[in-house]
């Protein structure tokens, strides 16, 4: 009798386990919308201008922007290391982005030196444009932002960050041109 019960129990556990991988795989299907985040994966060199603002003077810069998909491909994680500019040799930003299926938007958070952050959303690519809108939090200020990225082929994009100040006037905060790089150029800190 014990042998029959043991055999039945092993058969039941085996049948249950066979159904689990299919359910687990279905639950982990990644949405097609994550192709927006996947487009950025790799290393980019960005040259740009930080315009003068109440936060500081204007400056030219060159950044290395490193993007990778994590958590089984469900989140884009990125960081910026400044290669030339006022904080050369320092990491200046870390961030993350993913598709929010509930809200039907891409959500992104950038965390910057000094504790400021940018919280933005986007419906996704509209042709060659990807527009994020939301807020920049600097100290006690919560300022509206618009970040527009424009594809320039498969391995380049331009970006413009507009910030609306306390005076309710939008102003260009930063603009940059980025190119995807590989090999030594992607890892060499001194271009």
N, C-alpha and C positions, 0 to 999 in steps of 0.2 A: 504494500500500500504506500509506504514511504517513497519507493522508487517511482510509482505512478505520479504522486504529488510533486516530487522533485522534477520529473520529466515535464509535467504540465507547467510548472513554474518557470523552468528554463525556456520552454517554448513561448510562454507569454512574454517574458522579458525580451527574448530575441525578436518577437514580432513588434513589440513596443519600440525597441531600439531601431528596427528597420524603418519605422515611420518617422522617427525623429530627424534624421538627416534631411529628409525632404522638407519637413516643416521648418527646420533651422535655415536651410538654403533659401526657402521662399521668404522667410522673415528678414534675411540679410541681402535681398536683391537691392542693389543701389539704383536710385532713380536716374533716369537719363539726364535730368537737369544738372547733375554733377559734372557733365561735360564742360560746363562753364569753368568750374574750379580746375578740372584736369588740364585745360588748355594752358594754364600758367606753370605747370610742373616743370622744374628745371632751374637753371641759374640765369639771371638777367643782369646786365650792366645798364644802369640808368644814369643819364647825365641830365642835370636840371638846374632850376633856379628856385630858391626859397625867397619869396618876395618879402620886403620889409613889412612888419606888422607890429601891433602893440606888444607882442611876445619877444620880438628881437629884430635885429637888422637883417637885410637881405643878404644872400650868399649863393654862390655857385657850388654845386656838389657833384660827386660821382658816387653812386651806391651800388653795392652788390645785393641783389634781391634773390633769396633762395626759397623756392617753393617745393613742398612735397605733400603727397596725400598720406594720411595716417588713419588709424582706427578702421582698418580694412577698406580703405578708400572712401570713407564717408566724410572726412574733414580735410580741407586744405590748410596746412600750417606753413607760416612763412616768417622770415626775418630779414631785416636790412642791416648790413654792415657798411659804414661809410668809408670809402676808399680815399676820397679827396673832399675837403670841406672843413667847416669849423669844428666838427667832432670826429675828425679822421681817426680811424682805428677803433672806433666804438660801435657797438651795436646800438641802433637808434630806434628800432621798432620790432615788435613781434606781433603776430596776429593769427586769426583763423577765419575760415569761411566755410559755409555749407549750404545745402538746400533745405529750407524749412517747408516740408510738404503740407503742414497744417496752414501756415500763413501764405503759402504759394509764392515765396520770395527767397532770394539768396540773402543770408544774413552774414554780416562781417563785423569783426571787432579788431581794431588796430590799437595796440598799447604802445605808447611813446615814452621816450626819456622824460623824466620829470613828473610822471604820473598822469599825463593827459591821455585821452583815448578818443577814438572815433567809433561810433556805433551807427552803421548804415545798412540799408537793404536795397535790393535791385530785383526787378522782374526777370533779368537775364539779358542776353545779347539781343539787340535790335539792329540787325544787319551787322555792321562792324563796330557798333557803339555799345558800351556797357556803362550804364549810368547808375551810380549809387547815391542815395540821398539819406540824410539822417542828421546826426549831431556830432559836434566835437565838444568834448568836455575838458575845459582848462580851468583848474581851480574851481571857483564858484560859478563860472560862466558855462552856459550850454548854448552853443552857437550852431545854427543851421549850416549844413555843408552839402555840396554837390560835387561828386568825384566822377569825372567822365574819362573813360578809357576808350581809345580808338585803335583798333587793330590796323597794323601796317603790314599785312601779309601774315605768314604763319609764324614768324619769329621776331616780331617787333610790335610795339605799341607806344602811343603817346598818351599821357595822362595830365589832366588839369584838375586841380582842387580849388574850388571856390568856397569861401567862408563868408557868411553874412554876420557882420559885427553888431555890436550893441546899437549902432546908428541905423540899423535895418538896411544897410547897403551891402550888396555882395561885392567881394573883392577877390582877385586872384591871389591865392595863398602860395601855391606851388605849381610848377609845370615841369614835366620831364619827358624825355624820350628814352625808351628801353629797348634793348636788343638781347635776344637769347644767345648765350655763349656756351661753349663746351671746352673741355680739356684744360690746359694750363691757364687760359684767360679766365676761366670760371673760378679758379682757386688762387690766383696770384693777387695779393692785396695791393700791390703797387703797379698800376697800369702804365 
